[in-house]
């Protein structure tokens, strides 16, 4: 039982491709979900690094550190940067997938 190009173990009819509206909705949902995920991850990593750096700076200066600086000056800019990079990356990948889908559908019709 050899089925090439199939993502299932059972041989049989291949799945229908979703319509353009459903496909577009799935891609945009994926883009928004991954952007939110990477923004949250950037916020967490930025906050961790910000707390460490503010605590280290306070220890070096022998002062009580203001931990709100970790949010304001480190965590939020890192989250914005990681979220915007994730959004741009996922939009580019969705565009590549759309071009690939368009080529595959046009070659299947011929």
Legacy VTK file of the C-alpha trace (Angstrom):
# vtk DataFile Version 3.0
C-alpha trace
ASCII
DATASET POLYDATA
POINTS 110 float
0.000 0.000 0.000
1.956 2.963 -1.285
0.252 6.328 -1.372
2.495 9.237 -2.266
1.633 12.767 -1.286
-0.940 11.625 1.262
-0.868 12.669 4.886
-2.941 9.702 6.012
-1.976 6.106 6.518
-5.063 4.790 4.773
-5.310 4.858 1.018
-8.422 6.374 -0.444
-9.887 9.580 -1.683
-7.895 12.678 -0.897
-9.434 15.440 1.155
-11.103 18.377 -0.512
-9.236 21.640 -0.249
-11.025 24.272 1.835
-12.538 27.233 0.039
-10.629 30.504 -0.197
-12.770 32.089 2.511
-12.163 29.259 4.996
-8.478 29.058 4.074
-8.035 32.819 4.553
-9.872 32.740 7.877
-7.655 29.889 9.083
-4.490 31.717 8.059
-5.515 34.968 9.760
-6.519 33.116 12.930
-3.092 31.437 12.906
-1.360 34.783 12.362
-3.203 36.414 15.261
-2.688 33.447 17.585
1.049 33.220 16.902
1.461 36.993 17.163
-0.251 36.953 20.549
1.871 33.999 21.654
5.174 35.611 20.639
4.126 38.938 22.167
3.435 37.230 25.479
6.680 35.316 25.287
8.560 38.540 24.544
6.839 40.205 27.494
7.870 37.384 29.812
11.473 37.247 28.642
11.736 41.026 28.675
10.317 41.224 32.180
12.696 38.528 33.434
15.710 40.266 31.907
14.433 43.642 33.108
14.026 42.471 36.701
17.493 40.942 36.677
19.092 44.060 35.228
17.230 46.485 37.530
18.100 44.349 40.573
21.743 44.154 39.501
21.875 47.896 38.893
20.318 48.536 42.307
22.871 46.226 43.943
25.750 47.951 42.198
24.516 51.435 43.184
23.461 50.313 46.705
19.953 51.693 46.170
16.478 50.241 46.343
15.546 49.552 42.704
12.320 50.826 41.168
10.901 47.643 39.618
8.384 49.562 37.529
11.308 50.479 35.283
11.545 46.820 34.293
8.039 47.046 32.829
8.274 50.508 31.344
11.688 50.518 29.741
12.470 46.883 29.038
9.488 44.544 29.038
6.976 46.500 26.978
9.430 47.492 24.188
10.665 43.885 23.942
7.050 42.664 23.727
6.214 45.204 21.012
9.325 44.266 19.042
8.769 40.516 19.295
5.067 40.844 18.484
5.644 43.012 15.429
8.413 40.715 14.173
6.136 37.698 14.642
3.301 39.450 12.809
5.494 40.403 9.843
7.024 36.912 9.688
3.634 35.169 9.775
2.117 37.480 7.164
5.059 36.741 4.862
4.620 32.991 5.447
0.882 33.235 4.752
1.613 35.101 1.538
4.063 32.362 0.495
1.439 29.734 1.292
-1.144 31.613 -0.784
1.209 31.753 -3.767
2.006 28.051 -3.372
-1.707 27.204 -3.100
-2.526 29.273 -6.173
0.184 27.522 -8.193
-0.905 24.087 -6.978
-4.566 24.743 -7.796
-3.763 26.149 -11.229
-1.568 23.160 -12.083
-4.256 20.755 -10.827
-6.856 22.347 -13.104
-4.700 21.928 -16.221
LINES 1 111
110 0 1 2 3 4 5 6 7 8 9 10 11 12 13 14 15 16 17 18 19 20 21 22 23 24 25 26 27 28 29 30 31 32 33 34 35 36 37 38 39 40 41 42 43 44 45 46 47 48 49 50 51 52 53 54 55 56 57 58 59 60 61 62 63 64 65 66 67 68 69 70 71 72 73 74 75 76 77 78 79 80 81 82 83 84 85 86 87 88 89 90 91 92 93 94 95 96 97 98 99 100 101 102 103 104 105 106 107 108 109
